């Protein structure tokens, strides 16, 4: 008796998408009989991997949906498990192909920089400097008196560079800094280029129109330059670990900017860039565990449990646990973690961005503008909490609130 076979329908549509559906039969066009390790007979494909392998689905094709089903059947030789699947795979979008090709080229041609800190004395007190310049909103421009303060791409660049320089100087003064933690994203750009395809114009990732945004491609290119400068500057002080946190304004562009930075610093032994698709990131440093989320998606009361479930081993082995959030453009702590009742502190960090017309209309315009840093000791926990405030910026005359 011949082995059972499976009826398979395999089609490719005009857009290049691949559609596969199967039904187990005793006769069919594909032989898909196998016996598992427990001696149970199976007919049909049961996993996405087996379908991809059998039909040569390209690796860059995205799985749109994969719906498996199975049940027990009987034939003349006894019972067997019948499997049925329906799957759809879409080809990469043209822009994605270009992006991946560009990133590959950047990686292959990225500057080769040796490890500057190979002789660092790690037996001394180990400390990590975290520099968090939240919500710069590059590309936003506003003018008084409709907004509280003037703000444009050039001023945003100056403030961002100034804050990083000042905070790094304050932090390195504590000595024994063996690593710098540098979160980026967090509404790095004011509007989302992807929203252009929806016919909205300049808008956030969720589609909220941002009329005060300059040309997005100009802001994006300038943003690349600013991040390269900042990461290069920090990498001359200590090894830098960059984490990318998507914001509500720049959810997609933060991811692509992270990918670009990862490619550019691919051959720099002093820089690592964590730019996966997770909406939140964690950093373990000795007895410290720091979580990052932009602050617009997860309710603060859920963050302690989220950290414990996401990083159970780190949770068990650490004593100091904090979440650092953006989004609010103001400094603050959140219930119920104000007193670290759950062993986790949740804090919103300030921003240097100017309050625009929307903030002024809503009276969200008197938060103190600044940026923050922490010195984390590997063995003893947080050692210093540092802050720079806008009124100490001397690159340009500080423009106070409109009378």
N, C-alpha and C positions, 0 to 999 in steps of 0.2 A: 504493500500500500504506500502510495506516495505521501510525502509530508504535506500537511495542510498549508494552504497559501492564503494570501490576503488580497482583497480587492482594494485598489488604491486609485484615487483620482488626483492627478497632479497637473495643475494649470498655471500659466503665467499670463497676467493681464497686460493691457497696453502700457501701463505705468511701470511695468517690470516687477510688480508684486507677485509673490509666489503663494499659491493656495494648495494645501494638501488636506485631503480627507480620506479616511480609511474605514472599511467595514470588514470584519473577519468572516471569511467563508471557507468551506472545505476546499473550494477551488477558487483561483483568482489569478491576478497578473504578477504578484510579488510573493516570493517565498519568505515567510517571516515566522517560521516555527523555531522554538528553542525550549530548552529545559533548564530551569533555574537550579541553584545549588541545593535546593531541598527536593529535587526530583519532580517538581510540578511543571506540567507542560503549559506553554503559553503560545498564543497566536496573536500576532500584531505588534505594532510599535506602541510603547507605553511611555516613552520619555522624549522630551524635546531634543536631547542630544542624539538619540537614535534616529529621529526623523531628519535632523540636519545632516547626519553622516550618510544616511541612505540616499538622500536626494541632493547631496552636494550643495546645501544652502550656504552661500558665501558668509564668512564670518562677520562682514560689515552690514549684513542684512539685520534689521531690527525685528524682534518677535512682537507682532501686533497683538496676537492672542494665541493661546495654546490650551485646548480643552480636551483632556483625556477622559476616558470612560472605560470601565471593565466590568465583567460579570462571568459567572461560571456557566459553562456549556458542557454538553456530553456528546461523544461520538462513539463509534463501535469499539474503540480501545479504552474508553473511560472518560472521566471528567477532565476539562482543561479550562484555563483562564483565557477568555477572549478580550482583546483590547481594541478600542476604537479611539481615534483622535481626530480633531479638526484644528488646523493650524494655518496662520497667515503670517507671512514675512514680507516686510517692505524694504525696498532698496534704500540706501543712504541718500539723503537730499543733496542736491548739487552743492549747496553751500557747505554742507558737512564734509563732502569729499575734498573741496578746496581747503577747508580749515585743517583737516587731518594731514593733507599733503604739505600745507604750509608749516604746521607744527613739526612734522618729520624733518623738513629742510632746516628749520631753526635749530632743532636739536643737533643735527649733524654738523652745523656750523656755529654752535654756541661757543663763546669764549672759554678756553681751557684754563682754569684757574686752580693751582695746587692748594692743598690744605695749608692755610697760614698758621694754624694753631696746633700743629702736630706735636710740638714740645710743651704744650700747656700742662701745668702741674695740677692734675686732677685729684691728687691726694690731699690737697688743701681743702678748705671750705669751698664747696661747690655752690654757686648761685646762678640763678637764671633771671634775666631782666626781661620782663614783659612790657612791650610798648603798644598801647591801645589808643590809636587816634580814630575815634569812631565817626561815622556819618559825615564824611567831607563833602558829599554831594557835588562832585566835580561836574561842571557844565551848567549849574544853576547860576542865573544872574538876576539880581534884584537891585532896586534903587530906592533910596529914601525920597519922600516920606511915605510912599506906599508900603515899603518894607522898613524895618527898623534901621538897617545898615546896608551900605552897598556891598555887593559880593559878585565876583566874576571868576573866571577860570584862572586868571593870573594871580589874583589875591588868594584864591584857594590853594594854589600851588605854593605860594610863599608861606602861608600859615602851616600847611602840612609839613613842609621841609623844616620850618622853624621848630615846630613842636617835637619832631623826631630828634632834631639836633639837641634841643634843650633837655628832653627827657633822657636821652642816651647819656648826656654829660652828667646829669644828676645821678643816674643809676650806676654808671661805671665808677663813680667816686666811691662806691661801697666796696669795690675790689672783689677779686675772686669770681668774676662773672665768666662762666664757662659756656654760656649759651644765651641767645636772644630769641625770645618768642615774639613774633610779629603777625598779629591777625590783620588781614586785609579783607576787602569786600565791605560788608556792613554799609550798604548804600554809598559805595565809593563813587559811583556815577549817579547823577540825579534822575535820569530817565533811561528807559530800556530800549535799545535799538530794535529788539524783536517786536515791539509793539507797532513799529512802522508798518509791518506787513498786514496789520489788521485795519489799516486805513485810519488809525486814530491820530497819528502824528506823534509828538513827543509824549510819552506816557510811562507810568510805572509798569512793572511786570503784570500787575493785576488790571491794567487798562485805565488807571486814573490819569487824566490829562495833566501834563506839566507844561503850561504855556511859557514859563520863564526859562526853558532849556535852550541852550545854544545848539548848533548843528551837532547831532550825536556823534558823527564820525570824527569831527574835530575834537570833541571831548574824549572820545575813546583813545585816539592816537596820543593825545596829551597825557591821558591816564597811564598808558603804557610807559611813556617816558618818565613820568613821576615815580611810578613803582620801581622801574629799573634803577633810578637814582637812589631811592630810599633803601632798597635791598642791598645795593652795592655799597652804600655808605655804612650800613649796619654790619655788613659782612667783613669790613675792615677792622671792626672792634671785637667781634666774637662770632662763632658759628651761628647762623641764623636759621630758625625753623619758622617758615611761613605757613599760616593756616588760612584758608579761604572760607569766608562766611557769607553766604548769599543774603542780600537784603530784600526788602519788599519793593524797593525802587529798581534794583539792579540784579535781580535773581539770575538772569541768563548771562548778562555781560560780566558779572563777577566770576562766574564759572569759566568763561572763555578767557578773561584776563588772567585768571589763575593758571589755565593751561598754557598761555603764552609765556608767563613767568617761569613755569616749570620747564618749558622747552628752552628758554633763553639761558637759564642757570643750570641746565642739564649737566654741563661739564665743569661746574664750579663746586669743588669739594667743600666749600664753606657754606653752601646754601642748600636747604631742602624745602620743597614746596609741596604742601599737602592740599591737593585740589580735586578730591573725589566729589561725588554727587551728594554726599550726606549734607543735610541742612544744618547740622550742628557738628562741632568738633570737640575733641578732648585732648588735653596735654597732661601727662603724668611726669612729675619731676620730684623724685624722692618721695617725701611724705606729703606732697602737694598734688591735688587733682583739680585742674581748671577746665571748666566747660564754657563753650562759646555758642551762642545762638543769637540771632539778630534781635529778638525780643518782640516780634510781631506775630509769631505763629503758635508758640507753646505757652499755655497759662503758667505763670511763675510757680504756682502751687504744685505743678506737676514735675518741675525740674529736678528736685531731689530724687524722686523715685526713678526718673528717667536716667539720671547719672548712675544710680545704683544698679539698674537693670542693664544698661549699656556696657558698663565697665565694672563687673562684679569683683574681679580680682583686685583691680586698682582701688576700688571702694574699700575692700577689706584691708588693704595694706597702707592706706593713707590716713592722715589725721586732719588735714586742712583741705577743705573742698569748697570751691566757689564757682559761681556762674557769672560771667561778664557779658552783659547785653548792651545793645545800642538802641536805635529806633526812637527813643524818647527825647533825645537831644538834651538830656538833663541828668544830673547825678541823683541817685536815690537807691533805696533798698526796698525789697518787696516782702510782703507778708506771705507765708508765716515764718520766713527765714531771717527776720531782722535780728533775732536773738540766737540764731543758729540752733533752733530747737531740734531740727532734723540733721544737724551736723553739716549743713550746707548754707552758705551765704549766697544770696541772689542780689546782684546789684546792676542797676542801669548806669551807664557811663555818659559823661557829658560830651558835647560836640563843639567844634570850632565854627560850624556853619552859621551863617547869619540867618535870623528869622526872616522868612520871605513874607509876601503879602498875605498868604493864607494863614501863617502863624499869627500875624498881627491882627487879622480879622477875628481869629478864634481866641486871642489874648494868650497865646502860647509863647510870648515873645520876651519874657524876662528871665529865662533860665540863664545861668552863668555859663559862658562859653569857655571851654578848656579841653585838655586832653590829659590822659593819665598813664602811669606806669607803676609796676610793682617789682620789687626785688624779692625773689623766692629763694630761701636757703634749702638746700637738698635735704638736710637733716632736721632743721629746726622750724621750717615753715616760713610764712611771710615775715620779711625783715623790714621792709620799707614800703610805704605807699606814697607815691610822688604825683604831683599835679602841676601843670603849667596853665596859667590863665591868660585870657586875651589881653587884659590890661597891661601885661608885661611884655607884649610884643612890640618891638621897636623898629621893625623893618619899614613900617609906614606909620604915620600918625593914627592912633586909635580913634575911630569915629564912634562916639557915644550915642545913646538913644536919642531919637529925634525929640526935640522939644515940642 
